């Protein structure tokens, strides 16, 4: 019964990660100009930045879809959870490096940074649960 509960926690975690990263991806990529204006306070972004945001959307959706798929595959669950750790650690590391160089970003990006930072130990805990 305990093992079954642990599996459910892992599945829930991966499905939550899928939903969260998918929402963020779609915000970035469906309309990069709207996203930049609404959340970053930029009136307009050029085609290169829009291209980067849409590429990030594709990357995030690819990760998210894998996490969704892995939630229902025993042999992929733990590697997928490890991917969420690496994904979050990579993002938060880049944001931390950027703080002293560019300064404090928009409130949304500070929220992302805090969320990514908090997610890492949660993901480690979930990863260590028995399967």
Contact map, one row per residue, 1 for C-alpha under 8 A:
11111000000000000000000000000000000000000000000000000000000000000000000000000000000000000000000000000000000000000000000000000000000
11111100000000000000000000000000000000000000000000000000000000000000000000000000000000000000000000000000000000000000000000000000000
11111110000000000000000000000000000000000000000000000000000000000000000000000000000000000000000000000000000000000000000000000000011
11111111000000000000000000000000000000000000000000000000000000000000000000000000000000000000000000000000000000000000000000000000001
11111111100000000000000000000000000000000000000000000000000000000000000000000000000000000000000000000000000000000000000000000000000
01111111110000000000000000000000000000000000000000000000000000000000000000000000000000000000000000000000000000000000000000000000111
00111111111000000000000000000000000000000000000000000000000000000000000000000000000000000000000000000000000000000000000000000000011
00011111111100000000000000000000000000000000000000000000000000000000000000000000000000000000000000000000000000000000000000000000000
00001111111110000000000000000000000000000000000000000000000000000000000000000000000000000000000000000000000000000000000000000100000
00000111111111000000000000000000000000000000000000000000000000000000001000001000100000000000000000000000000000000000000000000110100
00000011111111100000000000000000000000000000000000000000000000000000001100001000000000000000000000000000000000000000000000000000000
00000001111111110000000000000000000000000000000000000000000000000000001000000000000000000000000000000000000000000000000000000000000
00000000111111111000000000000000000000000000000000000000000000000000000000000000000000000000000000000000000000000000000000100100000
00000000011111111100000000000000000000000000000000000000000000000011011000001001100000000000000000000000000000000000000000000000000
00000000001111111110000000000000000000000000000000000000000000000011001000000000000000000000000000000000000000000000000000000000000
00000000000111111111000000000000000000000000000000000000000000000000000000000000000000000000000000000000000000000000000000000000000
00000000000011111111100000000000000000000000000000000000000000010010000000000000000100000000000000000000000000000000000000000000000
00000000000001111111110000000000000000000000000000000000000000111011000000000000000000000000000000000000000000000000000000000000000
00000000000000111111111000000000000000000000000000000000000000010000000000000000000000000000000000000000000000000000000000000000000
00000000000000011111111100000000000000000000000000000000000000000000000000000000000000000000000000000000000000000000000000000000000
00000000000000001111111110000000000000000000000000000000000110010000000000000000000000000000000000000000000000000000000000000000000
00000000000000000111111111000000000000000000000000000000000110010000000000000000000000000000000000000000000000000000000000000000000
00000000000000000011111111100000000000000000000000000000000000000000000000000000000000000000000000000000000000000000000000000000000
00000000000000000001111111110000000000000000000000000000100000000000000000000000000000000000000000000000000000000000000000000000000
00000000000000000000111111111000000000000000000000000001110110000000000000000000000000000000000000000000000000000000000000000000000
00000000000000000000011111111100000000000000000000000000100000000000000000000000000000000000000000000000000000000000000000000000000
00000000000000000000001111111111001000000000000000000000000000000000000000000000000000000000000000000000000000000000000000000000000
00000000000000000000000111111111001000000000000000001101100000000000000000000000000000000000000000000000000000000000000000000000000
00000000000000000000000011111111000000000000000001001111100000000000000000000000000000000000000000000000000000000000000000000000000
00000000000000000000000001111111000000000000000000000100000000000000000000000000000000000000000000000000000000000000000000000000000
00000000000000000000000000111111111000000000000000000000000000000000000000000000000000000000000000000000000000000000000000000000000
00000000000000000000000000111111111100000000100001001100000000000000000000000000000000000000000000000000000000000000000000000000000
00000000000000000000000000000011111110000011100001000000000000000000000000000000000000000000000000000000000000000000000000000000000
00000000000000000000000000000011111111000000000000000000000000000000000000000000000000000000000000000000000000000000000000000000000
00000000000000000000000000110011111111110000000000000000000000000000000000000000000000000000000000000000000000000000000000000000000
00000000000000000000000000000001111111111111100000000000000000000000000000000000000000000000000000000000000000000000000000000000000
00000000000000000000000000000000111111111111000000000000000000000000000000000000000000000000000000000000000000000000000000000000000
00000000000000000000000000000000011111111100000000000000000000000000000000000000000000000000000000000000000000000000000000000000000
00000000000000000000000000000000001111111000000000000000000000000000000000000000000000000000000000000000010100000000000000000000000
00000000000000000000000000000000001111111100000000000000000000000000000000000000000000000000000000000000010100000000000000000000000
00000000000000000000000000000000000111111110000000000000000000000000000000000000000000000000000000000000010000000000000000000000000
00000000000000000000000000000000000111011111100000000000000000000000000000000000000000000000000000000000000000000000000000000000000
00000000000000000000000000000000100110001111100000000000000000000000000000000000000000000000000000000000000000000000000000000000000
00000000000000000000000000000000100110000111110000000000000000000000000000000000000000000000000000000000000000000000000000000000000
00000000000000000000000000000001100100000111111011000000000000000000000000000000000000000000000000000000000000000000000000000000000
00000000000000000000000000000000000000000001111111000000000000000000000000000000000000000000000000000000000000000000000000000000000
00000000000000000000000000000000000000000000111111100000000000000000000000000000000000000000000000000000000000000000000000000000000
00000000000000000000000000000000000000000000011111110000000000000000000000000000000000000000000000000000000000000000000000000000000
00000000000000000000000000000000000000000000111111111000000000000000000000000000000000000000000000000000000000000000000000000000000
00000000000000000000000000001001100000000000111111111100000000000000000000000000000000000000000000000000000000000000000000000000000
00000000000000000000000000000000000000000000001111111110000000000000000000000000000000000000000000000000000000000000000000000000000
00000000000000000000000000000000000000000000000111111111000000000000000000000000000000000000000000000000000000000000000000000000000
00000000000000000000000000011001000000000000000011111111100000000000000000000000000000000000000000000000000000000000000000000000000
00000000000000000000000000011101000000000000000001111111110000000000000000000000000000000000000000000000000000000000000000000000000
00000000000000000000000000001000000000000000000000111111111000000000000000000000000000000000000000000000000000000000000000000000000
00000000000000000000000010011000000000000000000000011111111100000000000000000000000000000000000000000000000000000000000000000000000
00000000000000000000000111011000000000000000000000001111111110000000000000000000000000000000000000000000000000000000000000000000000
00000000000000000000000010000000000000000000000000000111111111000000000000000000000000000000000000000000000000000000000000000000000
00000000000000000000000000000000000000000000000000000011111111100000000000000000000000000000000000000000000000000000000000000000000
00000000000000000000110010000000000000000000000000000001111111110000000000000000000000000000000000000000000000000000000000000000000
00000000000000000000110010000000000000000000000000000000111111111000000000000000000000000000000000000000000000000000000000000000000
00000000000000000000000000000000000000000000000000000000011111111100000000000000000000000000000000000000000000000000000000000000000
00000000000000000100000000000000000000000000000000000000001111111110000000000000000000000000000000000000000000000000000000000000000
00000000000000001110110000000000000000000000000000000000000111111111000000000000000000000000000000000000000000000000000000000000000
00000000000000000100000000000000000000000000000000000000000011111111100000000000000000000000000000000000000000000000000000000000000
00000000000000000000000000000000000000000000000000000000000001111111110000000001000000000000000000000000000000000000000000000000000
00000000000001101100000000000000000000000000000000000000000000111111111000001001100000000000000000000000000000000000000000000000000
00000000000001100100000000000000000000000000000000000000000000011111111100000000000000000000000000000000000000000000000000000000000
00000000000000000000000000000000000000000000000000000000000000001111111110000000000000000000000000000000000000000000000000000000000
00000000000001000000000000000000000000000000000000000000000000000111111111111001000000000000000000000000000000000000000000000000000
00000000011101100000000000000000000000000000000000000000000000000011111111011000000000000000000000000000000000000000000000000000000
00000000001000000000000000000000000000000000000000000000000000000001111111001000000000000000000000000000000000000000000000000000000
00000000000000000000000000000000000000000000000000000000000000000000111111111000000000000000000000000000000000000000000000000000000
00000000000000000000000000000000000000000000000000000000000000000000011111111100000000000000000000000000000000000000000000000000001
00000000000000000000000000000000000000000000000000000000000000000000010011111110000000000000000000000000000000000000000000000000000
00000000000000000000000000000000000000000000000000000000000000000000011011111111000000000000000000000000000000000000000000000000000
00000000011001000000000000000000000000000000000000000000000000000010011111111111100000000000000000000000000000000000000000000000000
00000000000000000000000000000000000000000000000000000000000000000000000001111111110000000000000000000000000000000000000000000010000
00000000000000000000000000000000000000000000000000000000000000000000000000111111111000000000000000000000000000000000000000000000000
00000000000001000000000000000000000000000000000000000000000000000110010000011111111100000000000000000000000000000000000000000000000
00000000010001000000000000000000000000000000000000000000000000000010000000001111111110000000000000000000000000000000000000100110000
00000000000000000000000000000000000000000000000000000000000000000000000000000111111111000000000000000000000000000000000000110010000
00000000000000000000000000000000000000000000000000000000000000000000000000000011111111100000000000000000000000000000000000000000000
00000000000000001000000000000000000000000000000000000000000000000000000000000001111111110000000000000000000000000000000100100000000
00000000000000000000000000000000000000000000000000000000000000000000000000000000111111111000000000000000000000000000001100110000000
00000000000000000000000000000000000000000000000000000000000000000000000000000000011111111100000000000000000000000000000000000000000
00000000000000000000000000000000000000000000000000000000000000000000000000000000001111111110000000000000000000000000000000000000000
00000000000000000000000000000000000000000000000000000000000000000000000000000000000111111111000000000000000000000001101100000000000
00000000000000000000000000000000000000000000000000000000000000000000000000000000000011111111100000000000000000000001100100000000000
00000000000000000000000000000000000000000000000000000000000000000000000000000000000001111111110000000000000000000000000000000000000
00000000000000000000000000000000000000000000000000000000000000000000000000000000000000111111111000000000000000001001000000000000000
00000000000000000000000000000000000000000000000000000000000000000000000000000000000000011111111100000000000000001001100000000000000
00000000000000000000000000000000000000000000000000000000000000000000000000000000000000001111111110000000000000000000000000000000000
00000000000000000000000000000000000000000000000000000000000000000000000000000000000000000111111111000000000000000000000000000000000
00000000000000000000000000000000000000000000000000000000000000000000000000000000000000000011111111100000000000001000000000000000000
00000000000000000000000000000000000000000000000000000000000000000000000000000000000000000001111111110000000000000000000000000000000
00000000000000000000000000000000000000000000000000000000000000000000000000000000000000000000111111111000000000000000000000000000000
00000000000000000000000000000000000000000000000000000000000000000000000000000000000000000000011111111110000000000000000000000000000
00000000000000000000000000000000000000000000000000000000000000000000000000000000000000000000001111111111100000000000000000000000000
00000000000000000000000000000000000000000000000000000000000000000000000000000000000000000000000111111110000000000000000000000000000
00000000000000000000000000000000000000000000000000000000000000000000000000000000000000000000000011111110000000000000000000000000000
00000000000000000000000000000000000000000000000000000000000000000000000000000000000000000000000001111111100000000000000000000000000
00000000000000000000000000000000000000000000000000000000000000000000000000000000000000000000000001111111100000000000000000000000000
00000000000000000000000000000000000000000000000000000000000000000000000000000000000000000000000000100111110001000000000000000000000
00000000000000000000000000000000000000000000000000000000000000000000000000000000000000000000000000100111111011000000000000000000000
00000000000000000000000000000000000000111000000000000000000000000000000000000000000000000000000000000001111111000000000000000000000
00000000000000000000000000000000000000000000000000000000000000000000000000000000000000000000000000000000111111100000000000000000000
00000000000000000000000000000000000000110000000000000000000000000000000000000000000000000000000000000000011111110000000000000000000
00000000000000000000000000000000000000000000000000000000000000000000000000000000000000000000000000000000111111111000000000000000000
00000000000000000000000000000000000000000000000000000000000000000000000000000000000000000000000000000001111111111100000000000000000
00000000000000000000000000000000000000000000000000000000000000000000000000000000000000000000000000000000001111111110000000000000000
00000000000000000000000000000000000000000000000000000000000000000000000000000000000000000000000000000000000111111111000000000000000
00000000000000000000000000000000000000000000000000000000000000000000000000000000000000000011001000000000000011111111100000000000000
00000000000000000000000000000000000000000000000000000000000000000000000000000000000000000000000000000000000001111111110000000000000
00000000000000000000000000000000000000000000000000000000000000000000000000000000000000000000000000000000000000111111111000000000000
00000000000000000000000000000000000000000000000000000000000000000000000000000000000000011011000000000000000000011111111100000000000
00000000000000000000000000000000000000000000000000000000000000000000000000000000000000011001000000000000000000001111111110000000000
00000000000000000000000000000000000000000000000000000000000000000000000000000000000000000000000000000000000000000111111111000000000
00000000000000000000000000000000000000000000000000000000000000000000000000000000000010010000000000000000000000000011111111100000000
00000000000000000000000000000000000000000000000000000000000000000000000000000000000110011000000000000000000000000001111111110000000
00000000000000000000000000000000000000000000000000000000000000000000000000000000000000000000000000000000000000000000111111111000000
00000000000000000000000000000000000000000000000000000000000000000000000000000000000000000000000000000000000000000000011111111100000
00000000000010000000000000000000000000000000000000000000000000000000000000000000110110000000000000000000000000000000001111111110000
00000000000000000000000000000000000000000000000000000000000000000000000000000000010010000000000000000000000000000000000111111111000
00000000000000000000000000000000000000000000000000000000000000000000000000000000000000000000000000000000000000000000000011111111100
00000000110010000000000000000000000000000000000000000000000000000000000000000000100000000000000000000000000000000000000001111111100
00000000010000000000000000000000000000000000000000000000000000000000000000000100110000000000000000000000000000000000000000111111100
00000000000000000000000000000000000000000000000000000000000000000000000000000000000000000000000000000000000000000000000000011111110
00000100010000000000000000000000000000000000000000000000000000000000000000000000000000000000000000000000000000000000000000001111111
00100110000000000000000000000000000000000000000000000000000000000000000000000000000000000000000000000000000000000000000000000001111
00110110000000000000000000000000000000000000000000000000000000000000000001000000000000000000000000000000000000000000000000000000111
